[in-house]
Amino acid sequence: MLQVLPSLDTGGAERGCVDVALALAREGGLALVASSGGRMVRELERGGAKHVTLPVHSKNPLVIHANAGRLAELVRAHGVDILHARSRAPAWSAYWAARRTGCKFVTTVHGPYSAGWPKNLYNAVMTKGDRVVAISAFIARYIETNYADVAPRVTVIHRGIDPAIFDPARVDPGRMVKLAADWRLPDGVPVVLLPGRLTRWKGQAVLIEAIARLGRRDIAVVIVGSDQGRHAYRRELEALVERRNLGGIVRLLPDCRDMAAAYMLADVVVSASTDPEAFGRVAAEAQAMGRPVVVTDHGASRETVIAGETGLLVPPGDPGLLADAIRDSLALEAGRRAEIAAAAMAHIRARFTKDVMCRAKLALYREVAAGARP
């Protein structure tokens, strides 16, 4: 099996690619990945998979055409049964390579695509797979609404988190102490955490407005994530913090390399995305750590969070209702907090782990390789 995606630096598509490749390698299969490279390549190769560096990140039509020939050569050289594309530009190359060689073609849709001509034509390659994997029921509905003839070939396989990492029992208290010191958190105050890259649709500004309405000075709010070059947006958020007189409460911090410890420091974890999440890894990871979550009520959050049982859902872009939900979560009594933690951990471990994802993906590959119809 050969997976193709632009790079292996960071992100949900990249994480899923590596997890599936390593699962296939453990079962004795030949797991190939073609990308332009990245920091996950070492993990991939140490686990027994093989990486091939190709310029599949390029959207240049000439490069896409040339990549089709390169992928076809890999298919023939290694006897590849299935080409699996996870992004549009490399999917066009993989689609043409599959047609040239006769191997099966699978795609994964990781999120909604912008519409309009010629975008619709460009996007359509993600619906050409013998099977089309949607990472949530929300994405499956998006595909079926916009490409009705594809519906019989769509299979929902949720993303999965690693329970060996996101397990409260595995987090040494020393890691939490170190991170609290690095973040300069005051002792004995509740912590509200919003992880995610700094981009407008992730809702950092909505959270800041909610904290202003909450009216509490005895809390610490941590917004953690890289701005990825969006310096103007970071400055907007910093200015908003100052205007709302929250300078001693809200912290804007860069990426955290120990998110398991970060979740353990949090009394409530927030995902305030104003656009629907295609999956919503933060909500899944936080619940796996037994943390109360408050997430916006759209997209795949309705699948990963059971409203009122494992977390709270609030309308997107409403700082007043978000403030109410945070207030309620911080006020939870110890017994109720323990009940929510147990329900959340059981929910995630039953449905949204990488082992569940990989088993479903490998079963799909076997069906496709055997020529089984959806």
C-alpha positions as CSV (number, residue, x, y, z in Angstrom):
1,M,0.0,0.0,0.0
2,L,1.3,3.4,-1.0
3,Q,0.0,6.5,0.8
4,V,0.5,9.9,-0.8
5,L,0.3,13.3,0.9
6,P,2.1,16.7,0.6
7,S,4.4,16.5,3.6
8,L,5.0,14.7,6.9
9,D,5.6,17.7,9.2
10,T,2.5,18.1,11.4
11,G,-1.3,17.7,11.3
12,G,-4.1,15.2,11.6
13,A,-3.8,13.8,8.1
14,E,-0.1,13.3,8.6
15,R,-0.6,11.7,12.0
16,G,-3.2,9.3,10.6
17,C,-1.0,8.4,7.6
18,V,1.9,7.4,9.9
19,D,-0.3,5.5,12.3
20,V,-1.9,3.5,9.5
21,A,1.5,2.8,7.8
22,L,3.0,1.5,11.0
23,A,0.0,-0.7,11.7
24,L,0.3,-2.2,8.2
25,A,4.0,-2.8,8.7
26,R,3.4,-4.5,12.0
27,E,1.1,-6.9,10.2
28,G,3.8,-7.8,7.7
29,G,2.6,-5.6,4.8
30,L,4.7,-3.3,2.7
31,A,3.8,0.2,3.8
32,L,5.1,3.0,1.5
33,V,4.6,6.7,1.9
34,A,5.4,9.3,-0.7
35,S,5.7,13.0,0.5
36,S,8.0,15.9,0.2
37,G,9.4,15.0,3.7
38,G,9.1,16.3,7.2
39,R,9.9,15.6,10.8
40,M,7.6,12.5,11.0
41,V,9.7,10.6,8.4
42,R,12.1,9.3,11.0
43,E,9.2,7.8,13.1
44,L,7.8,6.3,10.0
45,E,11.0,4.6,9.0
46,R,11.9,3.5,12.5
47,G,8.6,1.6,12.6
48,G,9.3,-0.4,9.5
49,A,7.6,1.6,6.8
50,K,9.4,3.1,3.8
51,H,9.4,6.8,2.8
52,V,10.0,8.1,-0.7
53,T,10.7,11.8,-1.1
54,L,8.8,13.3,-4.1
55,P,7.6,16.8,-4.9
56,V,4.0,15.8,-4.3
57,H,3.3,19.0,-2.4
58,S,3.5,21.0,-5.6
59,K,0.3,22.3,-7.3
60,N,2.2,23.0,-10.5
61,P,0.3,21.1,-13.3
62,L,3.6,20.0,-14.9
63,V,4.9,18.7,-11.6
64,I,1.6,16.9,-10.9
65,H,1.8,15.2,-14.3
66,A,5.4,14.2,-13.7
67,N,4.5,12.9,-10.2
68,A,2.0,10.6,-11.8
69,G,4.8,8.9,-13.7
70,R,6.9,8.7,-10.6
71,L,4.1,7.1,-8.6
72,A,3.4,4.6,-11.4
73,E,7.0,3.5,-11.3
74,L,6.8,2.9,-7.5
75,V,3.6,0.9,-8.0
76,R,5.2,-1.3,-10.6
77,A,8.5,-1.6,-8.7
78,H,7.0,-2.6,-5.4
79,G,3.8,-4.4,-6.5
80,V,1.6,-1.9,-4.9
81,D,-2.1,-3.0,-4.5
82,I,-3.6,0.3,-3.4
83,L,-2.7,3.9,-3.9
84,H,-4.2,6.0,-1.0
85,A,-4.3,9.8,-1.5
86,R,-4.9,12.2,1.4
87,S,-4.8,15.6,-0.4
88,R,-5.9,17.0,-3.7
89,A,-2.7,17.8,-5.7
90,P,-1.1,14.4,-4.9
91,A,-4.5,12.8,-5.4
92,W,-4.5,13.8,-9.1
93,S,-1.0,12.3,-9.5
94,A,-2.1,9.1,-7.7
95,Y,-5.4,8.9,-9.7
96,W,-3.5,8.9,-13.0
97,A,-0.9,6.5,-11.7
98,A,-3.6,4.1,-10.6
99,R,-5.3,4.3,-14.0
100,R,-2.0,3.6,-15.7
101,T,-1.1,0.6,-13.6
102,G,-4.5,-0.9,-12.8
103,C,-4.0,-0.7,-9.0
104,K,-6.9,0.3,-6.7
105,F,-7.3,4.0,-5.7
106,V,-8.5,5.2,-2.2
107,T,-9.0,8.8,-1.0
108,T,-9.5,10.3,2.4
109,V,-11.4,13.6,2.7
110,H,-10.1,15.5,5.7
111,G,-12.3,18.6,5.5
112,P,-14.7,20.6,3.4
113,Y,-13.3,22.3,0.4
114,S,-14.0,25.8,-0.9
115,A,-16.5,25.8,-3.8
116,G,-16.6,27.5,-7.1
117,W,-15.2,27.1,-10.6
118,P,-12.5,25.8,-11.2
119,K,-12.2,24.6,-7.5
120,N,-15.0,22.1,-7.9
121,L,-13.2,20.4,-10.7
122,Y,-9.9,20.3,-8.7
123,N,-11.7,19.0,-5.6
124,A,-13.5,16.3,-7.5
125,V,-10.5,14.0,-7.6
126,M,-11.1,13.2,-3.9
127,T,-14.4,11.6,-4.9
128,K,-12.8,9.3,-7.6
129,G,-11.6,6.6,-5.2
130,D,-12.8,3.0,-5.3
131,R,-13.5,3.9,-1.7
132,V,-13.8,7.4,-0.2
133,V,-12.9,7.7,3.5
134,A,-14.6,10.5,5.5
135,I,-12.9,11.3,8.8
136,S,-16.3,11.9,10.5
137,A,-20.0,11.6,9.7
138,F,-20.0,15.4,9.3
139,I,-17.6,15.1,6.4
140,A,-19.5,12.1,5.0
141,R,-22.6,14.3,4.8
142,Y,-20.6,17.1,3.1
143,I,-19.4,14.6,0.5
144,E,-22.9,13.1,-0.1
145,T,-24.5,16.6,-0.3
146,N,-22.0,17.9,-2.9
147,Y,-21.3,14.7,-4.8
148,A,-24.4,12.6,-4.6
149,D,-23.2,9.8,-6.9
150,V,-20.3,9.1,-4.5
151,A,-22.5,8.2,-1.5
152,P,-22.3,4.4,-2.0
153,R,-18.5,4.5,-1.9
154,V,-18.2,6.7,1.2
155,T,-16.9,5.0,4.5
156,V,-16.7,6.9,7.8
157,I,-13.5,6.1,9.7
158,H,-12.9,8.6,12.5
159,R,-9.4,9.9,13.3
160,G,-7.9,8.3,16.4
161,I,-5.9,9.6,19.3
162,D,-3.1,7.6,21.0
163,P,-4.3,6.2,24.4
164,A,-0.7,5.5,25.3
165,I,0.0,9.2,25.2
166,F,-3.4,10.6,26.3
167,D,-3.8,8.6,29.5
168,P,-3.9,10.4,32.9
169,A,-2.2,7.5,34.6
170,R,0.9,7.9,32.4
171,V,1.5,11.6,33.1
172,D,4.2,12.0,35.8
173,P,3.4,14.9,38.2
174,G,6.9,16.2,37.5
175,R,5.9,17.0,33.9
176,M,2.9,19.0,35.1
177,V,5.1,20.9,37.6
178,K,7.6,21.8,34.9
179,L,5.0,22.9,32.5
180,A,3.2,25.0,35.1
181,A,6.5,26.7,35.9
182,D,7.2,27.3,32.2
183,W,3.8,28.8,31.8
184,R,4.1,30.8,35.0
185,L,0.8,29.7,36.3
186,P,-0.2,31.0,39.7
187,D,-0.8,28.4,42.4
188,G,-4.3,27.3,43.3
189,V,-6.3,29.0,40.5
190,P,-8.5,27.2,38.0
191,V,-7.0,26.8,34.5
192,V,-9.0,27.3,31.3
193,L,-7.1,25.9,28.3
194,L,-7.7,26.5,24.5
195,P,-5.2,24.6,22.3
196,G,-5.0,25.1,18.6
197,R,-3.0,27.1,16.0
198,L,-3.7,30.9,16.0
199,T,-6.1,31.3,13.2
200,R,-9.3,33.3,13.3
201,W,-11.8,30.4,12.9
202,K,-10.4,28.6,16.0
203,G,-12.2,31.2,18.1
204,Q,-9.5,32.6,20.4
205,A,-11.2,36.0,20.3
206,V,-14.5,34.4,21.3
207,L,-12.9,32.9,24.3
208,I,-11.3,36.2,25.3
209,E,-14.7,37.9,25.1
210,A,-16.2,35.0,27.2
211,I,-13.6,35.4,29.9
212,A,-14.3,39.1,30.0
213,R,-18.0,38.4,30.6
214,L,-17.2,35.7,33.1
215,G,-15.9,38.5,35.4
216,R,-13.5,36.3,37.4
217,R,-10.0,37.4,38.3
218,D,-9.0,34.2,40.1
219,I,-8.4,32.1,37.0
220,A,-5.7,31.5,34.4
221,V,-6.6,31.2,30.8
222,V,-4.0,29.6,28.5
223,I,-4.3,29.9,24.7
224,V,-1.6,27.7,23.3
225,G,-0.6,27.3,19.7
226,S,1.7,28.6,17.0
227,D,0.6,31.6,14.9
228,Q,2.3,30.0,11.9
229,G,3.3,33.4,10.6
230,R,-0.1,35.1,11.4
231,H,1.6,37.8,13.4
232,A,-1.1,40.4,12.7
233,Y,-3.8,38.1,14.2
234,R,-1.6,37.5,17.3
235,R,-1.3,41.3,17.8
236,E,-5.1,41.6,17.4
237,L,-5.6,39.0,20.2
238,E,-3.0,40.7,22.4
239,A,-4.8,44.1,21.9
240,L,-8.1,42.5,22.7
241,V,-6.7,41.1,26.0
242,E,-5.5,44.6,26.9
243,R,-8.8,46.2,26.0
244,R,-10.7,43.8,28.2
245,N,-8.2,44.3,31.1
246,L,-7.2,40.6,31.1
247,G,-3.5,41.1,30.9
248,G,-2.8,39.2,34.1
249,I,-5.3,36.4,33.3
250,V,-5.0,35.4,29.6
251,R,-1.7,34.0,28.3
252,L,-0.9,33.5,24.6
253,L,1.7,30.8,24.4
254,P,3.5,29.0,21.6
255,D,3.1,25.3,20.7
256,C,3.3,22.8,23.6
257,R,5.3,19.6,23.1
258,D,3.6,17.9,26.1
259,M,-0.1,18.2,25.5
260,A,-0.9,15.4,27.8
261,A,0.6,17.3,30.8
262,A,-1.1,20.5,29.5
263,Y,-4.6,18.8,29.6
264,M,-3.8,17.6,33.1
265,L,-3.2,21.2,34.2
266,A,-6.6,22.3,32.9
267,D,-9.8,22.4,34.9
268,V,-11.8,22.9,31.6
269,V,-10.7,22.6,28.0
270,V,-12.3,24.8,25.4
271,S,-12.7,24.4,21.6
272,A,-14.4,27.6,20.4
273,S,-14.1,27.1,16.6
274,T,-16.5,29.3,14.7
275,D,-16.3,27.0,11.6
276,P,-17.2,23.3,12.0
277,E,-14.4,21.0,13.0
278,A,-13.9,18.1,10.5
279,F,-13.0,15.9,13.5
280,G,-11.8,18.0,16.4
281,R,-8.7,16.3,17.9
282,V,-8.6,18.7,20.9
283,A,-12.0,17.5,22.2
284,A,-11.1,13.9,21.8
285,E,-7.7,14.3,23.5
286,A,-9.0,16.3,26.4
287,Q,-11.8,13.8,27.0
288,A,-9.3,10.9,26.9
289,M,-7.5,12.8,29.7
290,G,-10.7,13.0,31.7
291,R,-11.0,16.8,31.4
292,P,-14.4,18.6,31.2
293,V,-14.7,20.1,27.7
294,V,-16.8,23.0,26.3
295,V,-17.0,22.8,22.5
296,T,-19.0,24.6,19.8
297,D,-22.1,22.8,18.6
298,H,-21.5,22.0,15.0
299,G,-19.4,19.8,12.8
300,A,-17.9,16.6,14.2
301,S,-18.0,17.9,17.8
302,R,-21.5,16.4,17.9
303,E,-19.9,13.0,17.3
304,T,-16.9,13.2,19.7
305,V,-18.8,14.9,22.6
306,I,-22.0,13.6,24.2
307,A,-23.8,16.7,25.3
308,G,-24.3,16.8,29.0
309,E,-22.5,13.5,29.6
310,T,-18.9,14.0,28.5
311,G,-18.9,17.7,27.9
312,L,-21.0,20.8,27.0
313,L,-21.9,22.1,23.6
314,V,-22.5,25.8,22.9
315,P,-23.5,27.8,19.8
316,P,-20.5,29.0,17.8
317,G,-19.5,32.6,18.1
318,D,-21.5,33.3,21.3
319,P,-19.2,34.6,24.1
320,G,-22.1,34.9,26.6
321,L,-23.2,31.2,26.4
322,L,-19.5,30.2,26.2
323,A,-18.9,32.1,29.5
324,D,-21.9,30.4,31.1
325,A,-20.6,26.9,30.1
326,I,-17.2,27.7,31.4
327,R,-18.7,28.9,34.7
328,D,-20.7,25.7,35.0
329,S,-17.7,23.5,34.2
330,L,-15.5,25.3,36.8
331,A,-18.3,24.9,39.4
332,L,-18.6,21.1,39.1
333,E,-18.5,19.3,42.4
334,A,-15.8,16.6,42.7
335,G,-18.2,13.7,42.4
336,R,-19.8,15.0,39.2
337,R,-16.4,15.9,37.8
338,A,-15.3,12.3,38.3
339,E,-18.5,11.0,36.7
340,I,-17.9,13.1,33.6
341,A,-14.2,12.1,33.5
342,A,-15.1,8.4,33.5
343,A,-17.8,8.7,30.9
344,A,-15.5,10.8,28.6
345,M,-12.6,8.4,28.9
346,A,-14.8,5.4,28.1
347,H,-16.4,7.2,25.2
348,I,-13.1,8.1,23.5
349,R,-11.4,4.7,24.2
350,A,-14.3,2.8,22.7
351,R,-14.6,4.9,19.5
352,F,-11.8,7.3,18.8
353,T,-8.4,5.7,19.4
354,K,-5.7,5.1,16.7
355,D,-6.2,1.3,17.2
356,V,-9.9,1.6,16.3
357,M,-9.0,3.7,13.3
358,C,-6.2,1.4,12.1
359,R,-8.3,-1.7,12.4
360,A,-11.0,-0.1,10.3
361,K,-8.5,1.2,7.7
362,L,-6.8,-2.1,7.3
363,A,-10.1,-3.9,7.0
364,L,-11.1,-1.4,4.3
365,Y,-7.8,-2.0,2.4
366,R,-8.4,-5.8,2.4
367,E,-11.9,-5.3,1.0
368,V,-10.6,-2.9,-1.7
369,A,-7.7,-5.2,-2.6
370,A,-10.1,-8.2,-2.9
371,G,-12.4,-6.2,-5.2
372,A,-15.3,-6.2,-2.7
373,R,-18.0,-3.7,-3.6
374,P,-19.2,-1.1,-0.9
